[in-house]
């Protein structure tokens, strides 16, 4: 099993035999998994807007779309999961804006959201297994009553 750790702004797309991990606060991770081909990827973006690279939600989705074009697959064939967006400081709206951007982009591009774990305060550690599509989350989050 190849283990890959994503730092903020990171992106990785691979096949079965790969496990991707990351650590989140207000950042957001999106995982995409194709159950038939057992391929997929993960992004870790910091900011909700468009941007030239994986640090931005728009840039991260462009990386996903490039991989789908390379593999000849379509968004509707993937299972999408969204994680993160926790408030790190009182009144911090970056996490909520990151989550909203991810949900908007998933919908715009036709990805099916099958699971999510967002908002709260604290940190999340994630592991994504590309052989099975499973995502494990270890959380120190405190539930947000507005979620």
MDTraj code that builds the backbone (N, CA, C; nanometers):
import mdtraj as md
import numpy as np

residues = "UNK UNK UNK UNK UNK UNK UNK UNK UNK UNK UNK UNK UNK UNK UNK UNK UNK UNK UNK UNK UNK UNK UNK UNK UNK UNK UNK UNK UNK UNK UNK UNK UNK UNK UNK UNK UNK UNK UNK UNK UNK UNK UNK UNK UNK UNK UNK UNK UNK UNK UNK UNK UNK UNK UNK UNK UNK UNK UNK UNK UNK UNK UNK UNK UNK UNK UNK UNK UNK UNK UNK UNK UNK UNK UNK UNK UNK UNK UNK UNK UNK UNK UNK UNK UNK UNK UNK UNK UNK UNK UNK UNK UNK UNK UNK UNK UNK UNK UNK UNK UNK UNK UNK UNK UNK UNK UNK UNK UNK UNK UNK UNK UNK UNK UNK UNK UNK UNK UNK UNK UNK UNK UNK UNK UNK UNK UNK UNK UNK UNK UNK UNK UNK UNK UNK UNK UNK UNK UNK UNK UNK UNK UNK UNK UNK UNK UNK".split()
xyz = np.array([
    [0.0854, -0.1182, 0.0000],
    [0.0000, 0.0000, 0.0000],
    [0.0892, 0.1235, 0.0000],
    [0.0661, 0.2127, -0.0951],
    [0.1380, 0.3404, -0.0997],
    [0.0609, 0.4422, -0.0162],
    [0.1282, 0.5057, 0.0779],
    [0.0668, 0.6088, 0.1607],
    [0.1128, 0.7457, 0.1127],
    [0.0147, 0.8360, 0.0951],
    [0.0416, 0.9731, 0.0505],
    [-0.0191, 1.0662, 0.1533],
    [0.0574, 1.1668, 0.1987],
    [0.0036, 1.2670, 0.2890],
    [-0.0134, 1.3971, 0.2125],
    [-0.1355, 1.4539, 0.2165],
    [-0.1624, 1.5814, 0.1495],
    [-0.1450, 1.6963, 0.2468],
    [-0.0599, 1.7881, 0.2112],
    [-0.0453, 1.9138, 0.2843],
    [-0.1482, 2.0122, 0.2286],
    [-0.1742, 2.1234, 0.2974],
    [-0.2674, 2.2231, 0.2439],
    [-0.2291, 2.2629, 0.1010],
    [-0.3289, 2.2628, 0.0137],
    [-0.3077, 2.2922, -0.1274],
    [-0.2737, 2.1692, -0.2089],
    [-0.2619, 2.0539, -0.1427],
    [-0.2226, 1.9311, -0.2105],
    [-0.3356, 1.8641, -0.2863],
    [-0.2960, 1.7792, -0.3817],
    [-0.3896, 1.7050, -0.4648],
    [-0.3211, 1.5750, -0.5044],
    [-0.3988, 1.4645, -0.5039],
    [-0.3446, 1.3364, -0.5492],
    [-0.4571, 1.2550, -0.6112],
    [-0.4283, 1.1911, -0.7237],
    [-0.5241, 1.1060, -0.7945],
    [-0.4505, 0.9780, -0.8310],
    [-0.5084, 0.8616, -0.7961],
    [-0.4390, 0.7350, -0.8178],
    [-0.5403, 0.6208, -0.8226],
    [-0.4874, 0.4982, -0.8160],
    [-0.5715, 0.3796, -0.8187],
    [-0.5610, 0.2999, -0.6908],
    [-0.6279, 0.1827, -0.6918],
    [-0.6250, 0.0922, -0.5769],
    [-0.4794, 0.0659, -0.5389],
    [-0.4560, 0.0481, -0.4115],
    [-0.3203, 0.0301, -0.3626],
    [-0.2626, 0.1590, -0.3063],
    [-0.3444, 0.2642, -0.3063],
    [-0.3014, 0.3927, -0.2522],
    [-0.3951, 0.4339, -0.1403],
    [-0.3375, 0.4870, -0.0340],
    [-0.4142, 0.5452, 0.0758],
    [-0.3646, 0.6888, 0.0931],
    [-0.4597, 0.7842, 0.0946],
    [-0.4253, 0.9256, 0.1060],
    [-0.4730, 0.9758, 0.2417],
    [-0.3904, 1.0534, 0.3085],
    [-0.4244, 1.1079, 0.4404],
    [-0.4046, 1.2586, 0.4406],
    [-0.4740, 1.3253, 0.5322],
    [-0.4547, 1.4684, 0.5522],
    [-0.5054, 1.5078, 0.6897],
    [-0.4785, 1.6311, 0.7278],
    [-0.5232, 1.6888, 0.8544],
    [-0.5920, 1.8202, 0.8223],
    [-0.7144, 1.8391, 0.8746],
    [-0.7960, 1.9562, 0.8411],
    [-0.8354, 2.0372, 0.9627],
    [-0.8481, 2.1672, 0.9401],
    [-0.9110, 2.2600, 1.0333],
    [-1.0227, 2.3291, 0.9562],
    [-0.9976, 2.4544, 0.9130],
    [-1.0971, 2.5257, 0.8324],
    [-1.0873, 2.4887, 0.6853],
    [-0.9805, 2.4199, 0.6467],
    [-0.9654, 2.3735, 0.5089],
    [-1.0699, 2.2655, 0.4794],
    [-1.0844, 2.2341, 0.3518],
    [-1.1791, 2.1316, 0.3095],
    [-1.1081, 2.0285, 0.2231],
    [-1.1469, 1.9040, 0.2422],
    [-1.1033, 1.7937, 0.1574],
    [-1.2245, 1.7387, 0.0854],
    [-1.2077, 1.7150, -0.0434],
    [-1.3066, 1.6440, -0.1239],
    [-1.2395, 1.5156, -0.1699],
    [-1.3098, 1.4039, -0.1540],
    [-1.2623, 1.2779, -0.2096],
    [-1.3567, 1.2377, -0.3216],
    [-1.2997, 1.1862, -0.4293],
    [-1.3770, 1.1305, -0.5405],
    [-1.3312, 0.9877, -0.5614],
    [-1.4276, 0.8957, -0.5796],
    [-1.3936, 0.7554, -0.5992],
    [-1.4829, 0.6952, -0.7060],
    [-1.4215, 0.6277, -0.8013],
    [-1.4928, 0.5571, -0.9086],
    [-1.4993, 0.4104, -0.8680],
    [-1.6179, 0.3602, -0.8270],
    [-1.6254, 0.2231, -0.7757],
    [-1.5955, 0.1151, -0.8791],
    [-1.6230, 0.1406, -1.0056],
    [-1.5962, 0.0411, -1.1088],
    [-1.4481, 0.0258, -1.1389],
    [-1.3788, 0.1365, -1.1501],
    [-1.2369, 0.1348, -1.1846],
    [-1.1454, 0.1376, -1.0622],
    [-1.2022, 0.1669, -0.9455],
    [-1.1261, 0.1792, -0.8212],
    [-1.0109, 0.2784, -0.8373],
    [-1.0479, 0.3962, -0.8902],
    [-0.9563, 0.5095, -0.8997],
    [-1.0223, 0.6275, -0.8307],
    [-0.9438, 0.7254, -0.7984],
    [-1.0013, 0.8441, -0.7381],
    [-0.8936, 0.9366, -0.6877],
    [-0.9386, 1.0395, -0.6187],
    [-0.8434, 1.1370, -0.5711],
    [-0.8948, 1.2163, -0.4539],
    [-0.8056, 1.2986, -0.4041],
    [-0.8357, 1.3826, -0.2891],
    [-0.7679, 1.5175, -0.3085],
    [-0.8402, 1.6234, -0.2689],
    [-0.7808, 1.7568, -0.2673],
    [-0.7886, 1.8110, -0.1251],
    [-0.7084, 1.9131, -0.0974],
    [-0.7070, 1.9789, 0.0335],
    [-0.6915, 2.1279, 0.0056],
    [-0.8070, 2.1976, -0.0051],
    [-0.7985, 2.3397, -0.0371],
    [-0.8201, 2.4275, 0.0858],
    [-0.7619, 2.5486, 0.0792],
    [-0.7610, 2.6418, 0.1908],
    [-0.8601, 2.7559, 0.1759],
    [-0.8902, 2.7922, 0.0508],
    [-0.9695, 2.9126, 0.0243],
    [-1.0828, 2.8815, -0.0720],
    [-1.1974, 2.9496, -0.0571],
    [-1.3174, 2.9131, -0.1320],
    [-1.3237, 2.9597, -0.2774],
    [-1.2425, 3.0501, -0.3197],
    [-1.2609, 3.1101, -0.4514],
    [-1.1931, 3.0367, -0.5647],
    [-1.2021, 3.0969, -0.6837],
    [-1.1272, 3.0435, -0.7970],
    [-0.9795, 3.0714, -0.7740],
    [-0.8957, 2.9958, -0.8334],
    [-0.7533, 3.0195, -0.8155],
    [-0.6725, 2.9324, -0.9077],
    [-0.5430, 2.9604, -0.9167],
    [-0.4585, 2.8920, -1.0145],
    [-0.4110, 2.7527, -0.9730],
    [-0.4381, 2.7113, -0.8496],
    [-0.3853, 2.5833, -0.8031],
    [-0.4735, 2.5243, -0.6939],
    [-0.4279, 2.4137, -0.6351],
    [-0.5055, 2.3399, -0.5373],
    [-0.5277, 2.4069, -0.4043],
    [-0.4692, 2.5247, -0.3826],
    [-0.4970, 2.5980, -0.2589],
    [-0.6367, 2.6573, -0.2593],
    [-0.6975, 2.6675, -0.3759],
    [-0.8302, 2.7285, -0.3944],
    [-0.9291, 2.6215, -0.4392],
    [-1.0546, 2.6338, -0.3953],
    [-1.1575, 2.5368, -0.4337],
    [-1.1663, 2.5223, -0.5849],
    [-1.1718, 2.6347, -0.6554],
    [-1.1832, 2.6293, -0.8017],
    [-1.0650, 2.5606, -0.8664],
    [-0.9443, 2.5896, -0.8184],
    [-0.8247, 2.5255, -0.8722],
    [-0.8222, 2.3759, -0.8440],
    [-0.8657, 2.3363, -0.7252],
    [-0.8699, 2.1942, -0.6900],
    [-0.9665, 2.1191, -0.7811],
    [-1.0819, 2.1792, -0.8095],
    [-1.1782, 2.1123, -0.8976],
    [-1.1266, 2.1049, -1.0410],
    [-1.0489, 2.2038, -1.0837],
    [-0.9877, 2.1962, -1.2169],
    [-0.8914, 2.0784, -1.2241],
    [-0.8185, 2.0527, -1.1157],
    [-0.7292, 1.9367, -1.1119],
    [-0.8092, 1.8070, -1.1226],
    [-0.9214, 1.7985, -1.0499],
    [-1.0073, 1.6803, -1.0620],
    [-1.0563, 1.6633, -1.2061],
    [-1.1063, 1.7697, -1.2655],
    [-1.1608, 1.7611, -1.4015],
    [-1.0535, 1.7211, -1.5027],
    [-0.9308, 1.7646, -1.4824],
    [-0.8208, 1.7227, -1.5702],
    [-0.7972, 1.5722, -1.5594],
    [-0.8035, 1.5191, -1.4376],
    [-0.7850, 1.3748, -1.4188],
    [-0.8999, 1.2952, -1.4809],
    [-1.0217, 1.3464, -1.4687],
    [-1.1341, 1.2771, -1.5312],
    [-1.1185, 1.2743, -1.6829],
    [-1.0745, 1.3851, -1.7404],
    [-1.0505, 1.3890, -1.8849],
    [-0.9410, 1.2896, -1.9228],
    [-0.8349, 1.2847, -1.8442],
    [-0.7241, 1.1921, -1.8713],
    [-0.7685, 1.0467, -1.8661],
    [-0.8593, 1.0136, -1.7726],
    [-0.9038, 0.8748, -1.7553],
    [-1.0278, 0.8420, -1.8378],
    [-1.0857, 0.9403, -1.9056],
    [-1.2045, 0.9157, -1.9874],
    [-1.3280, 0.8856, -1.9050],
    [-1.3360, 0.9416, -1.7858],
    [-1.4507, 0.9178, -1.6974],
    [-1.5313, 1.0467, -1.6828],
    [-1.6523, 1.0320, -1.6246],
    [-1.7432, 1.1458, -1.6069],
    [-1.7750, 1.1651, -1.4583],
    [-1.8072, 1.2886, -1.4175],
    [-1.8378, 1.3151, -1.2763],
    [-1.9470, 1.2250, -1.2183],
    [-2.0507, 1.1934, -1.2940],
    [-2.1618, 1.1124, -1.2427],
    [-2.1189, 0.9704, -1.2062],
    [-2.0014, 0.9276, -1.2502],
    [-1.9524, 0.7930, -1.2199],
    [-1.8820, 0.7850, -1.0844],
    [-1.8626, 0.8992, -1.0200],
    [-1.7860, 0.9053, -0.8958],
    [-1.8757, 0.9235, -0.7738],
    [-1.8268, 0.8723, -0.6614],
    [-1.8860, 0.9007, -0.5315],
    [-1.8014, 1.0104, -0.4673],
    [-1.8660, 1.1198, -0.4298],
    [-1.7950, 1.2327, -0.3699],
    [-1.8248, 1.2405, -0.2206],
    [-1.7215, 1.2756, -0.1443],
    [-1.7359, 1.2987, -0.0010],
    [-1.6643, 1.4292, 0.0317],
    [-1.7202, 1.5038, 0.1284],
    [-1.6674, 1.6366, 0.1628],
    [-1.6460, 1.6442, 0.3137],
    [-1.5288, 1.6947, 0.3539],
    [-1.4920, 1.6992, 0.4950],
    [-1.4248, 1.8315, 0.5292],
    [-1.4390, 1.8751, 0.6539],
    [-1.3650, 1.9898, 0.7038],
    [-1.4510, 2.1119, 0.7225],
    [-1.3878, 2.2273, 0.7085],
    [-1.4592, 2.3535, 0.7242],
    [-1.4872, 2.3904, 0.8681],
    [-1.4066, 2.3421, 0.9602],
    [-1.4258, 2.3750, 1.1008],
    [-1.3788, 2.5164, 1.1318],
    [-1.4476, 2.5811, 1.2238],
    [-1.4071, 2.7154, 1.2691],
    [-1.2870, 2.7012, 1.3616],
    [-1.1818, 2.7736, 1.3341],
    [-1.0624, 2.7676, 1.4170],
    [-1.0572, 2.8810, 1.5183],
    [-1.1283, 2.9899, 1.4921],
    [-1.1381, 3.1038, 1.5831],
    [-1.2834, 3.1473, 1.5912],
    [-1.3235, 3.2036, 1.7016],
    [-1.4613, 3.2523, 1.7155],
    [-1.4911, 3.3517, 1.6038],
    [-1.6044, 3.3328, 1.5364],
    [-1.6456, 3.4232, 1.4297],
    [-1.5760, 3.3990, 1.2973],
    [-1.4915, 3.2957, 1.2896],
    [-1.4196, 3.2633, 1.1667],
    [-1.5169, 3.2043, 1.0652],
    [-1.5338, 3.2719, 0.9519],
    [-1.6257, 3.2246, 0.8482],
    [-1.5587, 3.1526, 0.7340],
    [-1.4259, 3.1354, 0.7395],
    [-1.3546, 3.0720, 0.6286],
    [-1.3990, 2.9272, 0.6099],
    [-1.4136, 2.8532, 0.7188],
    [-1.4549, 2.7137, 0.7084],
    [-1.5899, 2.6989, 0.6411],
    [-1.6877, 2.7786, 0.6826],
    [-1.8215, 2.7720, 0.6216],
    [-1.8167, 2.8109, 0.4740],
    [-1.7365, 2.9117, 0.4410],
    [-1.7229, 2.9529, 0.3004],
    [-1.6572, 2.8420, 0.2182],
    [-1.5597, 2.7720, 0.2760],
    [-1.4955, 2.6602, 0.2068],
    [-1.5942, 2.5471, 0.1798],
    [-1.6764, 2.5148, 0.2795],
    [-1.7764, 2.4092, 0.2624],
    [-1.8768, 2.4492, 0.1539],
    [-1.9266, 2.5724, 0.1599],
    [-2.0243, 2.6192, 0.0605],
    [-1.9654, 2.6125, -0.0804],
    [-1.8380, 2.6511, -0.0950],
    [-1.7736, 2.6449, -0.2264],
    [-1.7652, 2.5011, -0.2763],
    [-1.7279, 2.4087, -0.1891],
    [-1.7195, 2.2683, -0.2281],
    [-1.8532, 2.2118, -0.2708],
    [-1.9569, 2.2398, -0.1932],
    [-2.0910, 2.1910, -0.2279],
    [-2.1373, 2.2483, -0.3617],
    [-2.1112, 2.3758, -0.3823],
    [-2.1507, 2.4425, -0.5073],
    [-2.0779, 2.3811, -0.6276],
    [-1.9486, 2.3573, -0.6139],
    [-1.8713, 2.3015, -0.7247],
    [-1.9059, 2.1558, -0.7520],
    [-1.9309, 2.0779, -0.6481],
    [-1.9756, 1.9400, -0.6691],
    [-2.1053, 1.9379, -0.7494],
    [-2.1989, 2.0212, -0.7095],
    [-2.3275, 2.0279, -0.7789],
    [-2.3107, 2.0778, -0.9226],
    [-2.2363, 2.1835, -0.9408],
    [-2.2166, 2.2431, -1.0742],
    [-2.1583, 2.1436, -1.1739],
    [-2.0683, 2.0571, -1.1267],
    [-2.0006, 1.9641, -1.2167],
    [-2.0667, 1.8264, -1.2225],
    [-2.1725, 1.8047, -1.1454],
    [-2.2482, 1.6802, -1.1554],
    [-2.1947, 1.5642, -1.0743],
    [-2.1208, 1.5918, -0.9670],
    [-2.0735, 1.4862, -0.8780],
    [-2.1812, 1.4544, -0.7750],
    [-2.1966, 1.3260, -0.7415],
    [-2.2946, 1.2834, -0.6412],
    [-2.2296, 1.2823, -0.5031],
    [-2.2782, 1.3683, -0.4140],
    [-2.2284, 1.3721, -0.2765],
    [-2.2936, 1.2591, -0.1981],
    [-2.2119, 1.1669, -0.1472],
    [-2.2646, 1.0515, -0.0748],
    [-2.2405, 1.0586, 0.0757],
    [-2.1489, 1.1472, 0.1194],
    [-2.1210, 1.1614, 0.2628],
    [-2.0511, 1.2938, 0.2873],
    [-2.0680, 1.3457, 0.4098],
    [-1.9965, 1.4664, 0.4489],
    [-1.9848, 1.4711, 0.6018],
    [-1.8831, 1.5422, 0.6462],
    [-1.8605, 1.5680, 0.7886],
    [-1.7957, 1.7064, 0.7932],
    [-1.8766, 1.8087, 0.8240],
    [-1.8305, 1.9470, 0.8124],
    [-1.8669, 2.0291, 0.9357],
    [-1.8048, 2.1482, 0.9451],
    [-1.8302, 2.2506, 1.0471],
    [-1.7753, 2.2077, 1.1832],
    [-1.8266, 2.2651, 1.2905],
    [-1.7760, 2.2398, 1.4245],
    [-1.6504, 2.3221, 1.4509],
    [-1.5802, 2.2872, 1.5576],
    [-1.4520, 2.3500, 1.5900],
    [-1.3538, 2.2403, 1.6283],
    [-1.2292, 2.2566, 1.5927],
    [-1.1286, 2.1549, 1.6208],
    [-1.0625, 2.1070, 1.4936],
    [-1.0141, 1.9843, 1.4971],
    [-0.9407, 1.9295, 1.3830],
    [-0.9943, 1.7928, 1.3436],
    [-0.9691, 1.7559, 1.2195],
    [-1.0036, 1.6239, 1.1669],
    [-0.8797, 1.5646, 1.0994],
    [-0.8590, 1.4375, 1.1206],
    [-0.7550, 1.3621, 1.0494],
    [-0.8284, 1.2611, 0.9628],
    [-0.7939, 1.2536, 0.8335],
    [-0.8635, 1.1650, 0.7391],
    [-0.7678, 1.0687, 0.6720],
    [-0.8213, 0.9510, 0.6383],
    [-0.7532, 0.8519, 0.5566],
    [-0.8519, 0.8057, 0.4509],
    [-0.8108, 0.8012, 0.3257],
    [-0.8944, 0.7624, 0.2129],
    [-0.8272, 0.6448, 0.1418],
    [-0.8951, 0.5295, 0.1389],
    [-0.8431, 0.4082, 0.0766],
    [-0.9013, 0.3955, -0.0638],
    [-0.8169, 0.4050, -0.1656],
    [-0.8646, 0.3999, -0.3034],
    [-0.9025, 0.2597, -0.3488],
    [-0.8682, 0.1568, -0.2735],
    [-0.9115, 0.0216, -0.3077],
    [-1.0596, 0.0014, -0.2772],
    [-1.1084, 0.0684, -0.1716],
    [-1.2461, 0.0456, -0.1251],
    [-1.3350, 0.1689, -0.1317],
    [-1.2755, 0.2872, -0.1436],
    [-1.3524, 0.4114, -0.1397],
    [-1.3864, 0.4567, 0.0012],
    [-1.3422, 0.3836, 0.1018],
    [-1.3739, 0.4193, 0.2398],
    [-1.2882, 0.5350, 0.2881],
    [-1.3514, 0.6214, 0.3684],
    [-1.2811, 0.7321, 0.4323],
    [-1.3005, 0.7167, 0.5827],
    [-1.1892, 0.7202, 0.6546],
    [-1.1945, 0.7158, 0.8005],
    [-1.1620, 0.8548, 0.8515],
    [-1.2367, 0.8982, 0.9528],
    [-1.2175, 1.0310, 1.0097],
    [-1.1974, 1.0177, 1.1601],
    [-1.0902, 1.0771, 1.2095],
    [-1.0700, 1.0910, 1.3530],
    [-1.0855, 1.2392, 1.3823],
    [-1.1765, 1.2701, 1.4728],
    [-1.2140, 1.4091, 1.4918],
    [-1.1980, 1.4522, 1.6354],
    [-1.1513, 1.5758, 1.6524],
    [-1.1543, 1.6415, 1.7825],
    [-1.2548, 1.7542, 1.7775],
    [-1.3516, 1.7407, 1.6834],
    [-1.4495, 1.8466, 1.6573],
    [-1.5542, 1.8531, 1.7671],
    [-1.5995, 1.9738, 1.7928],
    [-1.7155, 1.9980, 1.8780],
    [-1.8292, 2.0312, 1.7826],
    [-1.9414, 1.9613, 1.7951],
    [-2.0534, 1.9832, 1.7030],
    [-2.1002, 2.1268, 1.7034],
    [-2.1323, 2.1754, 1.5885],
    [-2.1854, 2.3097, 1.5691],
    [-2.3384, 2.2992, 1.5630],
    [-2.4075, 2.3624, 1.6539],
    [-2.5540, 2.3509, 1.6622],
    [-2.6231, 2.3981, 1.5350],
    [-2.5575, 2.4826, 1.4555],
    [-2.6182, 2.5330, 1.3319],
    [-2.5989, 2.4375, 1.2160],
    [-2.5204, 2.3303, 1.2315],
    [-2.4923, 2.2391, 1.1201],
    [-2.6099, 2.1509, 1.0880],
])
top = md.Topology()
chain = top.add_chain()
for i, resn in enumerate(residues, 1):
    res = top.add_residue(resn, chain, resSeq=i)
    for name in ("N", "CA", "C"):
        top.add_atom(name, md.element.get_by_symbol(name[0]), res)
traj = md.Trajectory(xyz[None], top)
